Amino acid sequence: MLTIYLVIAVVLSLVVGGAAGYAIRKSQAKKSADHAEARAEAILSEAKKKQEEILTDTKNREQEALLRAKEKALKIIDEAKQEESSRRRDIQDQQRRLEKREAMFDQQIVEIEDKKTKLEEKTREIEEIKERVRAIKEEQVAKLQEIAGLNREQAEAKLLTEIERDSQDALMSRLHKLEQVSEEELEIKSRKILSLALTRYASTVCADTTTTSVELPNDEMKGRIIGKEGRNIKAIELLTGTEIIVDDTPNMITISGFSPIRRQVAKRSLDELIKDGRIHPARIEEAILNAKKTIAKDLRKAGEDALYQLGIPVSSIDPKLTSILGRMKYRTSYGQNALMHSIEVGTIAGMIAEELGADVFVCKKGGLFHDIGKAVDHDMQGAHPENGYNIMNKFGFTEELCYQSIAHHEDRPRTIEGAIVKAADAISGARPGARKQSLEQFIQRMEELERTAGSFDGVEKAYAIQAGREVRVFVQPQKIDDLTAYRLAKDVANKIEAELSYPGEVKVTVIRETRVIEYAK
């Protein structure tokens, strides 16, 4: 029971204490609120006071800025008015000057019109005077024609004829003197350059023939080569396109044919057959096939050797063109090996180009390939210069290089490199022992030269001298004068070049002389 009373007492004390605490806390909260309100009112009043001060300062500043802006605007307006007045004065001055100029121009226009009128009057007077002069001149010409008995054209022709006859000797003398001086100077320089080039280069002289000999181990081999009823020799001749000559020469047979490549194929196949010992049509066909393959490799190597000898990179040339170049090893011209001739031309042309300051590479390469058309002239139609031009053009050579194939056959090459290659070609073909021909061909060529030169009117005699490298033409002085002699020399040279074939160049010399004989009795 006591415990209950204690619990109740505790509860009552807690309730009373809580109520008392609540009352005390409420009283303190009220005091705090009143104090906060007082502070807030004080802050608001102070803020209002500061705001009023700020507004007052702002108004004062705005008034001051407005006053300054008004003063500045007034100043700008004054300056604009002053500038405007200055511009007006300038415009007025310009206007006055323009008015003066217009007045001057008007006055000048009036003066020009007066001068124009006077000039027109003078022009009409001059035209009238010209008409009168023309009429007088026509009357005088008519009177002169009536007196002389010649019209205008006849008189001009007669006058020109007389002037030409009077001045012909002086003109021919001057022309001959100038040509002689220039020829002497050019000949000295050319001899110096050519002698220098030739002394720097010397090659062997080798004239090929149209036959090839094959050595045999014994005469018994001749019968085996002929075969039963001649079947072996017939098979060789049929497959190689050559002629096998078996005569009484001991241990030797001869292969005849105009194609060096075919003769070489026949020789190599016979060498293989003799070495093997088996000779019958099937083995002959196999040996010839092997010989052709071997020669194809030799052709490629010969072309590469030629390029290497002239310092031309082998990789810069198409392999097919290299093989075509190698074919010239088995091609001859008047007995001269075509590949050796091309190498000589390229080398000599390069040396001459160095002396003259021309393109050395073009001269070397053009000289090596200038006769490339001869390698295929048996298989293609047309002359070898055109064929060579087409071949080089096909393999991507420049136009300047392609032209070398044609230049060495032109009378006047259009480039210095073409002239150099032409000169080198003549040097290589004209040196002693380079080319050969039979006595019958030589005599025939001499007769053709003399007959061609003697076919012109006024020619008395013609002689071919220096192995056909010069033709001397004697003319009748009554029919051929000095001026006509120059034209005759050119005509003879052009006809020889167009109608005849010859190695190198042919010099044409026209000789005109007058002999007067009288006897004193």
C-alpha positions as CSV (number, residue, x, y, z in Angstrom):
1,M,0.0,0.0,0.0
2,L,2.9,2.2,0.8
3,T,4.4,1.5,-2.5
4,I,1.3,2.6,-4.3
5,Y,1.3,5.9,-2.4
6,L,4.9,6.4,-3.3
7,V,4.2,5.8,-7.0
8,I,1.3,8.2,-6.9
9,A,3.4,10.8,-5.1
10,V,6.1,10.5,-7.7
11,V,3.6,10.8,-10.6
12,L,2.0,13.9,-9.0
13,S,5.4,15.5,-8.5
14,L,6.3,14.9,-12.1
15,V,3.1,16.4,-13.3
16,V,3.4,19.4,-11.1
17,G,7.0,19.9,-12.1
18,G,6.2,19.5,-15.8
19,A,3.5,22.1,-15.5
20,A,5.7,24.5,-13.7
21,G,8.4,24.0,-16.3
22,Y,6.0,24.6,-19.1
23,A,4.8,27.8,-17.5
24,I,8.4,29.0,-17.0
25,R,9.4,28.1,-20.6
26,K,6.4,29.9,-22.1
27,S,7.2,33.0,-20.1
28,Q,10.8,33.0,-21.4
29,A,9.7,32.4,-25.0
30,K,7.4,35.4,-24.8
31,K,10.2,37.5,-23.6
32,S,12.5,36.3,-26.4
33,A,9.8,37.1,-29.0
34,D,9.3,40.6,-27.7
35,H,13.0,41.2,-27.7
36,A,13.4,39.9,-31.4
37,E,10.5,42.1,-32.6
38,A,12.2,45.1,-31.0
39,R,15.4,44.4,-32.8
40,A,13.7,43.8,-36.1
41,E,12.0,47.1,-35.9
42,A,15.3,48.8,-35.1
43,I,16.9,47.1,-38.2
44,L,14.0,48.1,-40.4
45,S,14.1,51.7,-39.4
46,E,17.9,51.8,-40.0
47,A,17.5,50.2,-43.4
48,K,14.9,52.7,-44.4
49,K,17.1,55.5,-43.3
50,K,20.0,54.1,-45.4
51,Q,17.7,53.6,-48.4
52,E,16.7,57.2,-48.3
53,E,20.3,58.4,-48.2
54,I,21.2,56.1,-51.2
55,L,18.2,57.5,-53.2
56,T,19.3,61.0,-52.4
57,D,22.9,60.4,-53.6
58,T,21.6,58.6,-56.8
59,K,19.4,61.5,-57.7
60,N,22.3,63.9,-57.2
61,R,24.6,61.8,-59.4
62,E,22.0,61.5,-62.2
63,Q,21.5,65.2,-62.2
64,E,25.3,65.7,-62.5
65,A,25.6,63.1,-65.4
66,L,22.7,64.7,-67.2
67,L,24.3,68.1,-66.9
68,R,27.6,66.8,-68.3
69,A,25.9,65.0,-71.2
70,K,24.0,68.2,-72.1
71,E,27.3,70.2,-72.1
72,K,29.0,67.5,-74.3
73,A,26.1,67.5,-76.7
74,L,26.2,71.3,-77.0
75,K,29.9,71.1,-77.7
76,I,29.4,68.4,-80.5
77,I,26.7,70.4,-82.1
78,D,29.0,73.5,-82.2
79,E,31.8,71.5,-83.8
80,A,29.4,70.0,-86.4
81,K,28.2,73.4,-87.3
82,Q,31.7,74.6,-87.7
83,E,32.6,71.6,-89.9
84,E,29.5,72.1,-92.0
85,S,30.3,75.7,-92.6
86,S,33.9,74.7,-93.6
87,R,32.5,72.1,-96.1
88,R,30.1,74.6,-97.5
89,R,33.0,76.9,-98.2
90,D,35.0,74.1,-99.9
91,I,32.0,73.1,-102.0
92,Q,31.5,76.7,-103.1
93,D,35.2,77.0,-104.0
94,Q,35.1,73.8,-106.0
95,Q,31.9,74.9,-107.7
96,R,33.6,78.1,-108.8
97,R,36.6,76.3,-110.1
98,L,34.4,73.9,-112.1
99,E,32.5,76.8,-113.6
100,K,35.8,78.3,-114.7
101,R,36.9,75.0,-116.2
102,E,33.6,74.6,-118.1
103,A,34.0,78.0,-119.5
104,M,37.6,77.2,-120.6
105,F,36.4,73.8,-122.1
106,D,33.6,75.6,-124.0
107,Q,36.1,78.0,-125.4
108,Q,38.5,75.2,-126.4
109,I,35.7,73.2,-128.1
110,V,34.9,76.3,-130.1
111,E,38.6,76.6,-131.1
112,I,38.8,72.9,-132.0
113,E,35.7,73.1,-134.1
114,D,37.3,76.1,-136.0
115,K,40.5,74.1,-136.5
116,K,38.6,71.1,-137.6
117,T,36.8,73.1,-140.2
118,K,40.1,74.6,-141.5
119,L,41.7,71.1,-141.6
120,E,38.8,69.7,-143.6
121,E,39.1,72.6,-146.1
122,K,42.9,71.9,-146.4
123,T,42.3,68.2,-146.8
124,R,39.9,68.9,-149.7
125,E,42.5,71.2,-151.2
126,I,45.2,68.5,-150.8
127,E,43.0,65.8,-152.4
128,E,42.3,68.1,-155.3
129,I,46.1,68.8,-155.7
130,K,46.7,65.0,-155.5
131,E,44.2,64.4,-158.2
132,R,45.8,67.0,-160.4
133,V,49.3,65.5,-159.7
134,R,48.0,62.0,-160.5
135,A,46.5,63.2,-163.8
136,I,49.7,64.9,-164.7
137,K,51.7,61.8,-163.8
138,E,49.5,59.6,-165.9
139,E,49.9,62.0,-168.8
140,Q,53.7,62.0,-168.4
141,V,53.7,58.1,-168.2
142,A,51.6,57.9,-171.3
143,K,53.9,60.3,-173.1
144,L,57.0,58.3,-171.9
145,Q,55.4,55.0,-173.0
146,E,54.6,56.6,-176.4
147,I,58.1,57.9,-176.8
148,A,59.9,54.7,-175.6
149,G,57.5,52.3,-177.2
150,L,57.3,50.2,-173.9
151,N,54.6,49.8,-171.3
152,R,55.2,49.9,-167.5
153,E,55.8,46.2,-167.0
154,Q,58.2,46.0,-170.0
155,A,60.2,49.0,-168.7
156,E,60.5,47.5,-165.2
157,A,61.6,44.1,-166.6
158,K,64.2,45.8,-168.8
159,L,65.5,47.9,-165.9
160,L,65.8,44.9,-163.6
161,T,67.5,42.9,-166.2
162,E,70.1,45.6,-166.8
163,I,70.7,46.0,-163.0
164,E,71.1,42.3,-162.6
165,R,73.5,42.1,-165.5
166,D,75.6,45.0,-164.2
167,S,75.6,43.8,-160.6
168,Q,75.9,40.0,-161.3
169,D,79.7,39.9,-161.3
170,A,79.9,41.9,-158.1
171,L,77.2,39.9,-156.3
172,M,78.8,36.6,-157.4
173,S,82.2,37.7,-156.3
174,R,80.9,38.8,-152.9
175,L,78.9,35.7,-152.4
176,H,81.8,33.5,-153.3
177,K,84.1,35.4,-150.9
178,L,81.6,35.1,-148.0
179,E,81.1,31.4,-148.7
180,Q,84.8,30.8,-148.9
181,V,85.5,32.5,-145.6
182,S,82.7,30.8,-143.8
183,E,83.6,27.4,-145.2
184,E,87.2,27.8,-144.2
185,E,86.3,28.7,-140.6
186,L,83.8,25.9,-140.3
187,E,86.1,23.4,-141.9
188,I,88.9,24.3,-139.4
189,K,86.6,23.9,-136.4
190,S,84.9,20.7,-137.7
191,R,88.3,19.1,-138.5
192,K,89.5,19.9,-135.0
193,I,86.4,18.4,-133.3
194,L,86.3,15.3,-135.5
195,S,90.1,14.7,-135.2
196,L,89.8,14.9,-131.4
197,A,86.8,12.5,-131.4
198,L,88.6,10.0,-133.7
199,T,91.8,10.1,-131.7
200,R,89.9,9.3,-128.5
201,Y,88.1,6.3,-130.1
202,A,89.6,3.5,-132.2
203,S,87.9,0.1,-132.9
204,T,88.7,-2.9,-134.9
205,V,87.8,-3.2,-138.6
206,C,85.8,-6.3,-139.3
207,A,84.0,-7.0,-142.5
208,D,81.6,-9.9,-142.4
209,T,80.9,-12.2,-145.3
210,T,77.8,-14.1,-146.4
211,T,79.3,-17.5,-145.8
212,T,80.2,-19.4,-142.7
213,S,82.6,-22.4,-142.5
214,V,82.2,-25.4,-140.2
215,E,85.2,-27.6,-139.3
216,L,84.7,-31.4,-139.4
217,P,86.7,-34.0,-137.5
218,N,87.1,-36.0,-140.7
219,D,85.8,-36.3,-144.3
220,E,83.6,-39.2,-143.3
221,M,81.4,-36.7,-141.5
222,K,80.4,-35.1,-144.8
223,G,78.6,-38.3,-145.8
224,R,76.8,-38.5,-142.5
225,I,75.7,-34.8,-142.8
226,I,74.4,-35.5,-146.3
227,G,72.6,-38.6,-145.2
228,K,70.8,-41.3,-147.1
229,E,69.6,-39.8,-150.4
230,G,70.5,-36.4,-149.0
231,R,67.7,-36.4,-146.4
232,N,69.8,-34.9,-143.6
233,I,71.2,-32.0,-145.6
234,K,67.8,-31.3,-147.1
235,A,66.3,-31.2,-143.5
236,I,69.0,-28.8,-142.4
237,E,68.6,-26.5,-145.4
238,L,64.8,-26.6,-145.0
239,L,64.7,-25.8,-141.3
240,T,67.4,-23.1,-141.3
241,G,66.8,-21.5,-144.7
242,T,70.4,-21.7,-145.7
243,E,72.4,-23.6,-148.3
244,I,75.0,-26.3,-147.2
245,I,77.9,-26.5,-149.6
246,V,79.9,-29.7,-149.5
247,D,82.9,-29.5,-151.8
248,D,86.4,-31.0,-152.0
249,T,87.8,-28.8,-149.2
250,P,89.2,-31.2,-146.6
251,N,87.5,-31.3,-143.2
252,M,85.3,-28.3,-144.1
253,I,81.8,-27.5,-145.2
254,T,80.4,-24.1,-146.0
255,I,77.1,-22.6,-145.0
256,S,75.8,-19.9,-147.4
257,G,73.0,-17.5,-146.8
258,F,72.2,-13.8,-146.7
259,S,70.8,-13.9,-143.1
260,P,73.6,-14.0,-140.6
261,I,71.2,-15.3,-137.9
262,R,70.1,-18.2,-140.0
263,R,73.8,-19.1,-140.9
264,Q,74.6,-19.0,-137.2
265,V,71.7,-21.2,-136.3
266,A,72.8,-23.7,-139.0
267,K,76.5,-23.6,-137.7
268,R,75.6,-24.1,-134.1
269,S,73.2,-26.9,-134.9
270,L,75.8,-28.6,-137.0
271,D,78.4,-28.2,-134.3
272,E,76.0,-29.9,-131.8
273,L,75.2,-32.7,-134.3
274,I,78.9,-33.3,-135.0
275,K,79.7,-33.4,-131.3
276,D,76.8,-35.7,-130.5
277,G,77.4,-38.0,-133.4
278,R,73.7,-38.8,-134.0
279,I,72.6,-37.2,-137.3
280,H,69.0,-37.9,-138.5
281,P,66.0,-35.7,-139.2
282,A,64.5,-35.9,-135.7
283,R,67.8,-35.1,-134.0
284,I,68.5,-32.3,-136.6
285,E,65.1,-30.7,-135.7
286,E,66.0,-30.8,-132.0
287,A,69.5,-29.4,-132.5
288,I,68.1,-26.5,-134.5
289,L,65.6,-25.8,-131.8
290,N,68.3,-25.7,-129.2
291,A,70.5,-23.5,-131.4
292,K,67.6,-21.0,-131.8
293,K,67.2,-20.8,-128.0
294,T,70.9,-20.4,-127.5
295,I,71.1,-17.6,-130.1
296,A,68.1,-15.8,-128.5
297,K,70.1,-15.7,-125.2
298,D,73.2,-14.5,-127.2
299,L,71.1,-11.7,-128.8
300,R,69.9,-10.5,-125.4
301,K,73.5,-10.6,-124.0
302,A,74.9,-8.8,-127.1
303,G,72.3,-6.0,-126.6
304,E,73.1,-5.7,-122.9
305,D,76.8,-5.5,-123.7
306,A,76.3,-2.7,-126.2
307,L,74.2,-0.7,-123.6
308,Y,76.9,-1.3,-120.9
309,Q,79.6,-0.2,-123.3
310,L,77.9,3.1,-123.9
311,G,77.0,3.6,-120.2
312,I,73.3,3.3,-120.8
313,P,71.5,1.6,-117.8
314,V,70.2,-1.8,-119.0
315,S,67.2,-1.5,-116.7
316,S,66.0,1.6,-118.5
317,I,65.5,-0.4,-121.8
318,D,62.7,-2.9,-122.4
319,P,64.1,-6.4,-122.6
320,K,62.4,-6.9,-125.9
321,L,64.1,-3.9,-127.4
322,T,67.4,-5.1,-125.9
323,S,66.9,-8.4,-127.9
324,I,66.1,-6.5,-131.0
325,L,69.3,-4.4,-130.6
326,G,71.2,-7.7,-130.2
327,R,69.9,-8.9,-133.5
328,M,72.0,-6.3,-135.2
329,K,75.1,-8.4,-134.2
330,Y,74.1,-10.7,-137.1
331,R,73.2,-7.9,-139.5
332,T,75.6,-6.3,-142.0
333,S,75.6,-3.3,-144.2
334,Y,78.1,-3.3,-147.0
335,G,80.0,-6.0,-145.0
336,Q,80.1,-3.8,-141.9
337,N,78.6,-5.3,-138.7
338,A,75.5,-3.3,-137.8
339,L,75.9,-3.6,-134.0
340,M,79.6,-2.6,-134.1
341,H,78.6,0.3,-136.4
342,S,75.9,1.5,-133.9
343,I,78.2,1.3,-131.0
344,E,80.8,3.3,-132.9
345,V,78.2,5.9,-133.9
346,G,77.0,6.3,-130.3
347,T,80.5,6.7,-128.9
348,I,81.7,9.1,-131.6
349,A,78.4,11.1,-131.3
350,G,78.9,11.4,-127.6
351,M,82.4,12.7,-127.9
352,I,81.4,15.3,-130.5
353,A,78.5,16.4,-128.3
354,E,80.9,17.0,-125.4
355,E,82.9,19.3,-127.6
356,L,79.9,21.2,-128.9
357,G,78.0,21.4,-125.7
358,A,75.0,19.4,-127.0
359,D,73.0,16.7,-125.1
360,V,75.5,13.8,-124.7
361,F,72.9,11.3,-123.5
362,V,70.6,11.9,-126.5
363,C,73.6,11.6,-128.9
364,K,74.8,8.4,-127.3
365,K,71.4,6.7,-127.1
366,G,70.3,8.1,-130.5
367,G,73.5,6.9,-132.1
368,L,73.2,3.4,-130.7
369,F,69.6,3.0,-131.8
370,H,69.7,5.1,-135.0
371,D,69.8,1.9,-137.2
372,I,67.5,-0.2,-135.0
373,G,65.1,-0.5,-138.0
374,K,67.7,-2.6,-139.8
375,A,67.2,-5.4,-137.2
376,V,63.6,-5.9,-138.5
377,D,63.8,-4.7,-142.1
378,H,63.5,-8.3,-143.3
379,D,60.2,-8.7,-141.4
380,M,58.6,-5.3,-141.9
381,Q,57.7,-3.2,-144.9
382,G,59.2,0.2,-145.4
383,A,62.6,1.8,-145.1
384,H,64.7,1.3,-142.0
385,P,64.6,4.9,-140.8
386,E,60.8,4.9,-140.6
387,N,60.8,1.4,-139.0
388,G,63.4,2.5,-136.4
389,Y,61.3,5.6,-135.6
390,N,58.2,3.5,-135.1
391,I,60.1,0.9,-132.9
392,M,61.6,3.6,-130.6
393,N,58.2,5.4,-130.4
394,K,56.5,2.1,-129.5
395,F,58.9,1.5,-126.6
396,G,58.3,4.9,-125.1
397,F,61.4,6.9,-126.3
398,T,61.1,10.7,-126.4
399,E,60.4,12.4,-129.7
400,E,63.9,13.8,-129.7
401,L,65.4,10.3,-129.5
402,C,63.0,8.8,-132.0
403,Y,64.0,11.6,-134.5
404,Q,67.6,10.3,-134.6
405,S,66.5,7.3,-136.6
406,I,65.3,9.7,-139.4
407,A,67.9,12.5,-138.9
408,H,70.9,10.5,-140.1
409,H,69.2,10.2,-143.5
410,E,68.1,13.8,-143.8
411,D,70.0,16.4,-145.8
412,R,69.6,19.1,-143.0
413,P,68.6,17.7,-139.6
414,R,66.5,20.1,-137.6
415,T,68.4,19.5,-134.3
416,I,72.0,19.8,-133.4
417,E,71.9,16.3,-131.9
418,G,70.5,15.0,-135.3
419,A,73.4,16.6,-137.1
420,I,75.9,15.1,-134.7
421,V,74.5,11.6,-135.1
422,K,74.5,12.0,-138.9
423,A,78.2,13.1,-138.9
424,A,79.1,10.2,-136.6
425,D,77.2,7.7,-138.9
426,A,79.2,9.0,-141.9
427,I,82.5,8.8,-140.0
428,S,81.8,5.2,-138.9
429,G,80.8,4.1,-142.4
430,A,83.4,6.0,-144.3
431,R,86.6,5.1,-142.5
432,P,88.9,2.8,-144.5
433,G,88.1,-0.8,-144.3
434,A,84.7,-0.4,-142.6
435,R,82.7,-1.4,-145.6
436,K,83.3,-3.4,-148.7
437,Q,81.6,-4.3,-151.9
438,S,82.4,-6.3,-155.0
439,L,84.1,-4.9,-158.1
440,E,80.9,-5.2,-160.1
441,Q,78.9,-3.2,-157.6
442,F,81.6,-0.6,-157.3
443,I,81.8,-0.1,-161.1
444,Q,78.0,0.0,-161.3
445,R,77.8,2.6,-158.6
446,M,80.4,4.8,-160.3
447,E,78.5,4.6,-163.6
448,E,75.2,5.5,-162.0
449,L,76.8,8.5,-160.4
450,E,78.3,9.8,-163.6
451,R,75.1,9.0,-165.6
452,T,72.9,10.9,-163.0
453,A,75.2,13.9,-163.0
454,G,75.4,14.0,-166.8
455,S,71.6,13.9,-167.3
456,F,71.2,17.7,-166.8
457,D,71.2,20.1,-169.6
458,G,74.4,22.1,-170.1
459,V,76.7,19.4,-168.5
460,E,79.7,18.6,-170.7
461,K,81.3,15.8,-168.7
462,A,80.9,14.2,-165.3
463,Y,83.5,12.1,-163.4
464,A,83.1,10.1,-160.2
465,I,86.3,10.2,-158.1
466,Q,87.5,9.2,-154.6
467,A,85.7,5.8,-154.7
468,G,82.4,7.5,-155.5
469,R,82.5,10.0,-152.7
470,E,82.8,13.0,-155.0
471,V,81.4,13.8,-158.4
472,R,83.0,16.6,-160.5
473,V,80.7,18.1,-163.2
474,F,82.1,20.1,-166.0
475,V,79.5,22.5,-167.6
476,Q,79.4,24.4,-170.8
477,P,80.1,28.1,-170.0
478,Q,77.9,29.3,-172.8
479,K,74.8,27.6,-171.3
480,I,75.5,27.7,-167.6
481,D,76.4,31.0,-165.9
482,D,77.8,31.3,-162.4
483,L,74.5,31.7,-160.7
484,T,73.0,28.8,-162.5
485,A,76.0,26.7,-161.5
486,Y,75.0,27.0,-157.8
487,R,71.5,25.7,-158.7
488,L,72.9,22.9,-160.8
489,A,75.0,21.6,-157.9
490,K,72.0,21.5,-155.6
491,D,69.9,19.8,-158.3
492,V,72.5,17.1,-159.0
493,A,72.9,16.4,-155.2
494,N,69.2,16.2,-154.7
495,K,68.8,13.8,-157.7
496,I,71.6,11.5,-156.4
497,E,70.1,11.5,-152.9
498,A,66.7,10.6,-154.3
499,E,67.6,8.0,-156.8
500,L,70.8,6.3,-155.8
501,S,71.9,4.3,-152.7
502,Y,75.5,4.9,-151.5
503,P,77.4,4.7,-148.2
504,G,78.3,8.0,-146.5
505,E,78.0,11.2,-148.5
506,V,78.7,12.3,-152.1
507,K,80.3,15.7,-152.7
508,V,79.1,17.4,-155.9
509,T,81.6,19.9,-157.5
510,V,80.4,21.9,-160.5
511,I,83.3,23.4,-162.6
512,R,82.7,26.2,-165.1
513,E,85.6,27.7,-166.9
514,T,86.0,29.8,-170.1
515,R,89.1,29.3,-172.3
516,V,89.8,31.8,-175.1
517,I,92.6,30.7,-177.6
518,E,94.0,32.9,-180.3
519,Y,97.0,32.4,-182.5
520,A,99.4,35.2,-183.5
521,K,100.6,34.7,-187.1
